[in-house]
Amino acid sequence: MHHALDSTCKALVENLPDGVCYASTEGTIVYANRSFSTLLGFSAHQVLSGLSFLRFIHPDYRVLMEDFLYRILQKDHSLSTIQVQIMGSDAHERWMEIRWIDIPVEEGAFLVIHDLTSYKTLQEELLLQALTDELTGLYNRRGFRMMAEQELKHCQRLKTEVVLLSIDIDTFKQINDTFGHDEGDRVLKSVAKTLQTSFRSSDIIGRWGGDEFLVLALDAPSGTVEMLTARFRQTLSDISQRQGLPCMIAVTIGSASSSKKAIPSLELLIQQADRAMYANKRR
């Protein structure tokens, strides 16, 4: 009876969709079921016993995994699940949830791994949609704010200067009223495309709302403002002619800069750039 039960349990574990392994306290794989092998990019019948589980953990997550194994050794139940990236034998990176199953054993632990890759991909896609302006593909207000604040903290640590540009399309309402909203959308997309080609990929570019765009140029001394805006205006003029837009696109630009000693808050930079932009419009 016990033998039949053991055989049934082993067959059940072998055919589970999730990976199951028994690892020593040092992280050496003692036993792995078929799903565990396939999740790591091996064939279902590949023998993995004797290999270190840590070798499959992405370098960014190895310390986390080592800490997880240490907690298991100490029977610390405060952390029974972690999410890490693994690097399989096929060189593909996958997201995995690793769960400790607290079954009494003399040494080591039973671990169950579940593939989170599809879930993580969907999560990233939904986050990107939430942070992206649908029409232009640039960051929306939320996305720009989140990315810009993150980069400003980084620049503060490195003591590098930044420039924030506030860009407003002139006579945009008249363009919409005269040529229609479809042409207005073409103008917005052209401005967005020009911003992407005129500035570096590391700079943060967003549609702040309506016909207003913001650019946070990183590691950009205040003396580079004229060069940055002149290059953008020239590229915008060239694109307006090439794409056969209903009119030449003109923009008004205001700027705000930081010093190496201190970087103002994002809100203050935006306020200063907006004030400069509206002052330029009145001229």
C-alpha positions in Angstrom: 0.0 0.0 0.0 2.7 2.4 1.0 4.8 1.5 -2.1 1.7 2.1 -4.3 1.1 5.5 -2.6 4.7 6.5 -3.0 4.6 5.6 -6.7 1.3 7.6 -7.1 2.8 10.7 -5.3 5.9 10.6 -7.4 3.9 10.3 -10.6 1.7 13.2 -9.5 4.8 15.4 -8.8 6.4 14.4 -12.1 3.4 15.6 -14.0 2.6 18.8 -12.2 2.6 21.9 -14.5 4.8 23.8 -12.0 8.4 23.0 -11.4 9.3 21.2 -8.2 12.7 20.6 -6.9 14.4 19.4 -3.7 17.6 21.5 -3.1 20.3 21.3 -0.5 20.9 24.2 1.9 23.8 25.2 -0.4 21.4 25.4 -3.3 22.4 22.2 -5.1 19.6 20.5 -7.0 19.0 17.0 -5.5 15.8 16.3 -7.4 13.8 18.1 -10.1 10.6 17.1 -11.8 10.0 17.4 -15.6 8.4 20.8 -15.5 11.3 22.2 -13.5 13.7 21.0 -16.3 11.6 22.5 -19.1 11.1 25.8 -17.3 14.9 26.1 -17.2 15.1 25.4 -20.9 16.1 21.7 -20.7 14.4 18.7 -22.1 11.8 17.1 -19.8 14.1 14.1 -19.2 17.4 16.1 -18.6 18.9 15.2 -15.3 19.7 18.3 -13.3 20.7 16.8 -10.0 24.1 17.9 -8.8 23.8 21.4 -10.5 23.6 24.5 -8.5 20.2 26.2 -8.6 22.0 29.6 -8.2 23.6 29.2 -11.6 20.2 29.7 -13.2 19.3 32.8 -11.2 19.9 36.2 -13.0 22.9 38.0 -11.4 20.7 40.8 -10.2 18.7 38.4 -8.1 21.4 36.0 -6.8 21.8 37.8 -3.5 18.0 37.7 -3.0 18.0 34.0 -3.7 21.0 33.3 -1.4 19.1 35.2 1.4 16.0 33.2 0.6 17.9 29.9 1.0 19.5 31.2 4.3 16.0 32.0 5.7 14.8 28.5 4.7 17.8 27.0 6.6 16.8 29.1 9.6 13.2 28.0 9.3 12.2 31.7 8.9 8.6 31.8 7.7 8.5 35.5 7.2 9.5 35.1 3.6 8.1 32.0 1.8 7.9 33.4 -1.7 10.1 35.4 -3.9 10.0 36.6 -7.6 13.3 36.4 -9.6 14.5 36.3 -13.1 16.1 33.1 -14.3 18.4 32.4 -17.2 17.6 29.1 -18.8 19.9 26.9 -20.9 18.3 28.5 -24.0 19.7 31.9 -22.8 16.1 33.3 -22.5 15.3 35.2 -19.3 12.1 34.4 -17.6 10.3 35.6 -14.5 9.6 33.0 -11.9 7.9 32.8 -8.6 9.8 30.5 -6.2 7.8 29.2 -3.2 9.2 27.3 -0.2 7.1 24.3 0.8 7.6 23.7 4.5 7.8 19.9 4.5 9.8 18.5 7.3 13.1 17.2 5.9 16.5 16.8 7.5 18.4 19.1 5.2 17.5 21.3 2.3 14.0 22.3 1.1 11.3 21.6 -1.4 10.8 24.5 -3.8 8.0 25.1 -6.3 8.6 27.4 -9.3 5.8 29.0 -11.3 6.4 30.8 -14.6 5.3 34.5 -14.3 6.7 35.6 -17.6 3.3 36.1 -19.4 1.9 37.9 -16.3 5.0 40.2 -16.0 4.9 41.0 -19.7 1.2 41.9 -19.5 1.9 43.9 -16.4 4.6 45.9 -18.2 2.4 46.4 -21.2 -0.5 47.7 -19.1 2.0 50.0 -17.2 3.3 51.3 -20.5 -0.2 52.0 -21.7 -1.0 53.9 -18.5 2.2 56.0 -18.9 2.0 56.7 -22.6 0.0 59.2 -24.7 -2.0 57.1 -27.2 -1.8 59.6 -30.1 1.9 60.5 -30.0 3.5 57.6 -28.3 5.3 59.9 -25.9 5.0 59.8 -22.1 1.7 61.3 -20.9 1.6 63.6 -17.9 1.7 60.7 -15.4 4.5 59.0 -17.3 6.6 62.1 -17.7 6.3 63.1 -14.1 7.3 59.6 -12.9 10.3 59.3 -15.2 11.4 62.9 -14.7 11.3 62.7 -10.9 13.3 59.5 -11.0 16.0 61.0 -13.3 16.2 64.2 -11.3 17.1 62.2 -8.2 19.8 60.5 -10.2 21.1 63.8 -11.5 21.1 65.3 -7.9 23.4 62.4 -6.8 25.8 62.9 -9.7 25.6 66.7 -9.5 24.8 67.1 -13.2 22.8 69.9 -14.7 19.5 69.6 -16.4 17.4 71.8 -18.7 13.6 71.6 -18.8 11.8 72.9 -22.0 8.2 73.8 -22.2 7.0 73.8 -25.8 3.7 75.1 -27.1 2.4 74.9 -30.6 1.4 78.4 -31.9 -2.1 78.9 -33.4 -3.0 75.2 -32.8 -6.6 76.1 -32.2 -6.8 77.8 -35.6 -5.2 74.8 -37.2 -7.9 72.6 -35.8 -10.7 75.0 -36.7 -9.4 75.6 -40.2 -8.1 72.2 -41.3 -10.0 69.8 -39.0 -8.9 67.6 -36.1 -7.3 65.0 -38.3 -4.8 67.5 -39.5 -4.4 68.8 -36.0 -3.5 65.3 -34.9 -1.0 65.1 -37.7 0.6 68.2 -36.4 0.8 66.8 -32.9 2.4 63.6 -34.1 4.9 65.5 -36.3 6.0 67.6 -33.3 6.3 64.5 -31.2 8.4 62.7 -33.9 10.6 65.8 -34.2 11.2 65.9 -30.5 12.2 62.2 -30.5 14.7 62.8 -33.3 16.1 66.1 -32.0 16.8 65.0 -28.5 18.8 62.0 -27.0 17.1 58.8 -26.2 18.1 59.3 -22.5 16.1 62.6 -22.4 12.6 62.5 -21.0 10.0 63.7 -23.5 6.2 64.0 -22.8 3.0 65.4 -24.0 1.9 67.5 -21.0 -1.5 68.1 -22.3 -3.3 69.5 -25.4 -0.6 71.1 -27.6 2.0 71.5 -24.8 5.1 69.3 -24.6 7.9 69.0 -22.0 11.5 67.9 -22.5 13.8 67.2 -19.6 17.3 67.3 -21.1 19.7 65.4 -18.9 23.3 66.4 -18.3 22.7 69.6 -20.2 24.4 72.8 -19.0 22.2 76.0 -19.2 24.4 77.3 -22.0 23.2 74.5 -24.3 19.5 75.8 -24.4 19.9 77.8 -27.6 21.6 75.0 -29.4 18.9 72.5 -28.3 16.0 74.7 -29.3 17.6 75.8 -32.6 18.2 72.2 -33.6 14.6 71.3 -32.8 13.2 74.3 -34.7 15.2 73.5 -37.8 14.2 69.8 -37.8 10.6 70.8 -37.3 10.7 73.2 -40.2 12.2 70.5 -42.5 9.6 67.9 -41.4 6.7 70.4 -42.0 7.8 70.8 -45.6 8.5 67.1 -46.2 5.3 65.8 -44.8 3.1 68.2 -46.6 1.4 69.6 -43.5 -1.3 72.1 -44.1 0.9 74.9 -42.7 4.3 75.6 -41.3 4.4 74.6 -37.6 5.7 77.3 -35.3 6.3 76.8 -31.6 7.1 78.9 -28.6 9.6 77.6 -26.1 10.4 78.4 -22.5 13.2 76.9 -20.5 14.4 76.4 -16.9 17.8 75.2 -15.9 19.4 73.8 -12.8 22.9 74.3 -11.3 25.4 71.7 -10.2 24.9 72.7 -6.6 21.2 72.2 -6.5 18.4 70.8 -8.7 15.0 72.4 -8.1 11.9 70.2 -7.8 10.2 69.1 -11.0 7.2 71.3 -10.1 9.4 74.4 -9.8 11.2 73.6 -13.1 7.9 73.3 -14.9 6.6 76.5 -13.4 9.7 78.4 -14.4 9.7 77.0 -17.9 6.0 77.7 -18.3 6.4 81.3 -17.2 9.3 81.7 -19.7 7.2 80.2 -22.5 4.2 82.5 -21.9 6.5 85.5 -21.6 7.9 84.6 -25.0 4.4 84.2 -26.4 3.5 87.8 -25.4 6.5 89.2 -27.3 
